[in-house]
């Protein structure tokens, strides 16, 4: 009975049970889980789910919108939105086909960097890549991650974190999207704008690759 309880505690802590019949092994499993907690990320379903910011963020000229994003190598999806403003696609980043990225035609996003390099593709390769959208002009804003402003062309990728920087490079809002305990609404660690997954079920979480 005691071992069963310990095993449950190990699993609840994000650990792996190596030998459920060995109490000392279970204690070691629990200690390893506590010392190195497992990080989980939430995968969007590509159909009805997206991240809605608690309020739209205006991004100054010279600032940036950044996402750490991963696409499954086996995923055949395409023509999906990565981010957009609340009411239109003036500030937007989307796929025109599998791996092919494009910014909205307004010019509010002047350049897109993938892992620090100007690029028009994002590999579907089971690896997180940092996307940085450089902002031009003072009209850019972001309010939705993983869908178009009319909630279509939803993303099936995994967004690990979201950041907005001002024109000096200072982070003015940051939301790690890795806190399973917070559930549908992930809280900002910098700034006051949070992100809520619409149509959240709780089954989206998976271990960080």
RODRENLUM-774094 format. One record per residue (C-alpha): residue number from 1; residue in three letters; y, z, x. Coordinates in steps of 0.2 Angstrom, whole numbers, plus 5000, padded with zeros to 4 digits. Each point is the difference from the previous one (the first is absolute). Example, Ala and Ser with C-alpha at 12.3 -4.5 7.8 and 13.67 -1.06 7.14 Angstrom:
// RODRENLUM-774094
@k=1	r=ala	Y=4978	Z=5039	X=5062
@k=2	r=ser	Y=5017	Z=4997	X=5006
This chain:
// RODRENLUM-774094
@k=1	r=unk	Y=5000	Z=5000	X=5000
@k=2	r=unk	Y=5012	Z=5005	X=5014
@k=3	r=unk	Y=4996	Z=4984	X=5010
@k=4	r=unk	Y=5003	Z=4990	X=4984
@k=5	r=unk	Y=5017	Z=5007	X=4998
@k=6	r=unk	Y=5004	Z=4997	X=5018
@k=7	r=unk	Y=4995	Z=4982	X=4999
@k=8	r=unk	Y=5011	Z=4998	X=4985
@k=9	r=unk	Y=5015	Z=5008	X=5010
@k=10	r=unk	Y=4997	Z=4988	X=5014
@k=11	r=unk	Y=5000	Z=4985	X=4989
@k=12	r=unk	Y=5015	Z=5006	X=4991
@k=13	r=unk	Y=5009	Z=5001	X=5017
@k=14	r=unk	Y=4996	Z=4982	X=5003
@k=15	r=unk	Y=4986	Z=5004	X=5013
@k=16	r=unk	Y=4982	Z=4994	X=5002
@k=17	r=unk	Y=4985	Z=5011	X=4997
@k=18	r=unk	Y=4988	Z=4998	X=5015
@k=19	r=unk	Y=4987	Z=5012	X=4995
@k=20	r=unk	Y=5001	Z=5009	X=4983
@k=21	r=unk	Y=4986	Z=5012	X=5005
@k=22	r=unk	Y=5009	Z=5007	X=5016
@k=23	r=unk	Y=5014	Z=5012	X=4996
@k=24	r=unk	Y=5007	Z=4999	X=5018
@k=25	r=unk	Y=5000	Z=4981	X=4999
@k=26	r=unk	Y=5009	Z=5001	X=4983
@k=27	r=unk	Y=5013	Z=5012	X=5007
@k=28	r=unk	Y=5003	Z=4987	X=5015
@k=29	r=unk	Y=5001	Z=4986	X=4987
@k=30	r=unk	Y=5014	Z=5010	X=4991
@k=31	r=unk	Y=5009	Z=5004	X=5016
@k=32	r=unk	Y=5000	Z=4982	X=5005
@k=33	r=unk	Y=5007	Z=4995	X=4983
@k=34	r=unk	Y=5014	Z=5012	X=5000
@k=35	r=unk	Y=5005	Z=4996	X=5018
@k=36	r=unk	Y=4999	Z=4982	X=4997
@k=37	r=unk	Y=5004	Z=4997	X=4982
@k=38	r=unk	Y=4994	Z=4983	X=4993
@k=39	r=unk	Y=5015	Z=4989	X=4995
@k=40	r=unk	Y=4997	Z=4990	X=4984
@k=41	r=unk	Y=5010	Z=4985	X=4993
@k=42	r=unk	Y=5001	Z=4993	X=4983
@k=43	r=unk	Y=4995	Z=4982	X=4997
@k=44	r=unk	Y=5010	Z=4990	X=4986
@k=45	r=unk	Y=4988	Z=4991	X=4988
@k=46	r=unk	Y=5010	Z=4984	X=5000
@k=47	r=unk	Y=5001	Z=4999	X=4981
@k=48	r=unk	Y=5010	Z=5014	X=4992
@k=49	r=unk	Y=5004	Z=5012	X=5014
@k=50	r=unk	Y=5016	Z=5001	X=5011
@k=51	r=unk	Y=5011	Z=5013	X=5008
@k=52	r=unk	Y=5016	Z=5004	X=4990
@k=53	r=unk	Y=5014	Z=5008	X=5009
@k=54	r=unk	Y=5009	Z=5015	X=4991
@k=55	r=unk	Y=5016	Z=4990	X=5002
@k=56	r=unk	Y=5005	Z=4984	X=5008
@k=57	r=unk	Y=5006	Z=5001	X=5018
@k=58	r=unk	Y=5015	Z=4990	X=5006
@k=59	r=unk	Y=4997	Z=4993	X=5018
@k=60	r=unk	Y=5015	Z=4997	X=5011
@k=61	r=unk	Y=5003	Z=4984	X=5010
@k=62	r=unk	Y=4991	Z=5002	X=5016
@k=63	r=unk	Y=4988	Z=5013	X=4993
@k=64	r=unk	Y=4982	Z=4997	X=4996
@k=65	r=unk	Y=4986	Z=5003	X=4988
@k=66	r=unk	Y=4983	Z=5004	X=5008
@k=67	r=unk	Y=4982	Z=5001	X=4995
@k=68	r=unk	Y=4984	Z=5004	X=5008
@k=69	r=unk	Y=4988	Z=4988	X=4991
@k=70	r=unk	Y=4982	Z=4995	X=5001
@k=71	r=unk	Y=4990	Z=4986	X=4992
@k=72	r=unk	Y=4981	Z=5000	X=4998
@k=73	r=unk	Y=4993	Z=4985	X=5011
@k=74	r=unk	Y=4988	Z=4996	X=4985
@k=75	r=unk	Y=5014	Z=5000	X=4988
@k=76	r=unk	Y=5003	Z=4982	X=4993
@k=77	r=unk	Y=5016	Z=5005	X=4990
@k=78	r=unk	Y=5016	Z=4991	X=5003
@k=79	r=unk	Y=5018	Z=4997	X=4992
@k=80	r=unk	Y=5003	Z=5019	X=4999
@k=81	r=unk	Y=5016	Z=5010	X=5002
@k=82	r=unk	Y=5002	Z=5013	X=5014
@k=83	r=unk	Y=5017	Z=5006	X=4994
@k=84	r=unk	Y=5015	Z=4996	X=4989
@k=85	r=unk	Y=5016	Z=5007	X=4992
@k=86	r=unk	Y=5000	Z=5007	X=4982
@k=87	r=unk	Y=5007	Z=4986	X=4990
@k=88	r=unk	Y=4997	Z=4984	X=5010
@k=89	r=unk	Y=4992	Z=4992	X=5016
@k=90	r=unk	Y=5016	Z=4999	X=5010
@k=91	r=unk	Y=4993	Z=5013	X=5012
@k=92	r=unk	Y=4982	Z=4996	X=5001
@k=93	r=unk	Y=4985	Z=4997	X=5011
@k=94	r=unk	Y=4985	Z=4991	X=4993
@k=95	r=unk	Y=4985	Z=4989	X=5005
@k=96	r=unk	Y=5001	Z=4982	X=4996
@k=97	r=unk	Y=4981	Z=4998	X=5004
@k=98	r=unk	Y=4988	Z=5011	X=5010
@k=99	r=unk	Y=5008	Z=5007	X=5015
@k=100	r=unk	Y=5016	Z=4990	X=4998
@k=101	r=unk	Y=5016	Z=5011	X=4998
@k=102	r=unk	Y=5016	Z=4994	X=4993
@k=103	r=unk	Y=5017	Z=5010	X=4996
@k=104	r=unk	Y=5010	Z=4997	X=4984
@k=105	r=unk	Y=5011	Z=4985	X=5001
@k=106	r=unk	Y=5016	Z=5010	X=4998
@k=107	r=unk	Y=5001	Z=5003	X=5018
@k=108	r=unk	Y=5001	Z=5019	X=4998
@k=109	r=unk	Y=4986	Z=5001	X=5012
@k=110	r=unk	Y=5005	Z=4990	X=5015
@k=111	r=unk	Y=4984	Z=5003	X=5011
@k=112	r=unk	Y=4982	Z=5007	X=4998
@k=113	r=unk	Y=4992	Z=5008	X=5015
@k=114	r=unk	Y=4981	Z=5004	X=5000
@k=115	r=unk	Y=4996	Z=5013	X=5013
@k=116	r=unk	Y=5017	Z=4997	X=5008
@k=117	r=unk	Y=4999	Z=4981	X=5001
@k=118	r=unk	Y=5009	Z=4987	X=4988
@k=119	r=unk	Y=4986	Z=4993	X=4990
@k=120	r=unk	Y=4995	Z=4991	X=4984
@k=121	r=unk	Y=4982	Z=5006	X=4999
@k=122	r=unk	Y=4992	Z=5017	X=4997
@k=123	r=unk	Y=4981	Z=5000	X=5005
@k=124	r=unk	Y=4987	Z=5005	X=4988
@k=125	r=unk	Y=4990	Z=5010	X=5013
@k=126	r=unk	Y=4997	Z=5018	X=4994
@k=127	r=unk	Y=5014	Z=5006	X=5012
@k=128	r=unk	Y=5017	Z=5008	X=4996
@k=129	r=unk	Y=5015	Z=4989	X=5005
@k=130	r=unk	Y=5018	Z=5006	X=5000
@k=131	r=unk	Y=5011	Z=4988	X=4990
@k=132	r=unk	Y=5018	Z=5001	X=5003
@k=133	r=unk	Y=5013	Z=4991	X=4989
@k=134	r=unk	Y=5017	Z=4998	X=5008
@k=135	r=unk	Y=5014	Z=5001	X=4987
@k=136	r=unk	Y=5015	Z=4988	X=5000
@k=137	r=unk	Y=5015	Z=5004	X=4989
@k=138	r=unk	Y=5003	Z=5015	X=4989
@k=139	r=unk	Y=4991	Z=4996	X=4984
@k=140	r=unk	Y=4982	Z=5003	X=5005
@k=141	r=unk	Y=4990	Z=5013	X=4991
@k=142	r=unk	Y=4982	Z=5005	X=4997
@k=143	r=unk	Y=4992	Z=5009	X=4986
@k=144	r=unk	Y=4982	Z=4994	X=4998
@k=145	r=unk	Y=4986	Z=4999	X=5013
@k=146	r=unk	Y=4984	Z=4989	X=4996
@k=147	r=unk	Y=5007	Z=4990	X=4985
@k=148	r=unk	Y=5013	Z=4988	X=4995
@k=149	r=unk	Y=5015	Z=5007	X=4990
@k=150	r=unk	Y=4992	Z=4995	X=4983
@k=151	r=unk	Y=4984	Z=5008	X=5006
@k=152	r=unk	Y=4990	Z=4985	X=5003
@k=153	r=unk	Y=4992	Z=4993	X=5016
@k=154	r=unk	Y=4994	Z=5017	X=5005
@k=155	r=unk	Y=4994	Z=5004	X=5017
@k=156	r=unk	Y=4982	Z=5005	X=5004
@k=157	r=unk	Y=5005	Z=5006	X=5018
@k=158	r=unk	Y=5001	Z=5018	X=5006
@k=159	r=unk	Y=5018	Z=5007	X=5004
@k=160	r=unk	Y=4999	Z=5015	X=5012
@k=161	r=unk	Y=5018	Z=5004	X=5001
@k=162	r=unk	Y=5017	Z=4994	X=4995
@k=163	r=unk	Y=5017	Z=5001	X=5009
@k=164	r=unk	Y=5018	Z=4995	X=4999
@k=165	r=unk	Y=5012	Z=5000	X=5015
@k=166	r=unk	Y=5019	Z=4998	X=5000
@k=167	r=unk	Y=5009	Z=4988	X=5012
@k=168	r=unk	Y=4999	Z=5013	X=5014
@k=169	r=unk	Y=4981	Z=5001	X=4999
@k=170	r=unk	Y=5000	Z=5017	X=4992
@k=171	r=unk	Y=4986	Z=5003	X=4987
@k=172	r=unk	Y=5009	Z=5004	X=4984
@k=173	r=unk	Y=4984	Z=5001	X=4989
@k=174	r=unk	Y=4982	Z=5001	X=5004
@k=175	r=unk	Y=4985	Z=5003	X=4990
@k=176	r=unk	Y=4982	Z=5002	X=5007
@k=177	r=unk	Y=4988	Z=4994	X=4987
@k=178	r=unk	Y=4986	Z=5010	X=5007
@k=179	r=unk	Y=5001	Z=5017	X=4991
@k=180	r=unk	Y=4985	Z=4999	X=4988
@k=181	r=unk	Y=5004	Z=5018	X=4994
@k=182	r=unk	Y=5017	Z=4994	X=4993
@k=183	r=unk	Y=4991	Z=4988	X=4989
@k=184	r=unk	Y=5009	Z=4986	X=4991
@k=185	r=unk	Y=5018	Z=5005	X=5007
@k=186	r=unk	Y=5002	Z=5000	X=5019
@k=187	r=unk	Y=5014	Z=5010	X=5006
@k=188	r=unk	Y=5013	Z=4994	X=5013
@k=189	r=unk	Y=5001	Z=5009	X=5016
@k=190	r=unk	Y=5017	Z=4993	X=5004
@k=191	r=unk	Y=5012	Z=4996	X=4986
@k=192	r=unk	Y=4998	Z=5004	X=4982
@k=193	r=unk	Y=4992	Z=4985	X=4992
@k=194	r=unk	Y=4981	Z=5002	X=4997
@k=195	r=unk	Y=4987	Z=4987	X=4995
@k=196	r=unk	Y=4988	Z=5001	X=4985
@k=197	r=unk	Y=4985	Z=4989	X=4998
@k=198	r=unk	Y=5000	Z=4992	X=4982
@k=199	r=unk	Y=4983	Z=5000	X=4991
@k=200	r=unk	Y=4993	Z=5013	X=5013
@k=201	r=unk	Y=4983	Z=5006	X=4997
@k=202	r=unk	Y=4996	Z=5011	X=5015
@k=203	r=unk	Y=4986	Z=4988	X=5005
@k=204	r=unk	Y=5011	Z=4990	X=5012
@k=205	r=unk	Y=4998	Z=5011	X=5015
@k=206	r=unk	Y=4989	Z=4995	X=5015
@k=207	r=unk	Y=4999	Z=5006	X=5018
@k=208	r=unk	Y=5013	Z=4993	X=5012
@k=209	r=unk	Y=4991	Z=4986	X=5010
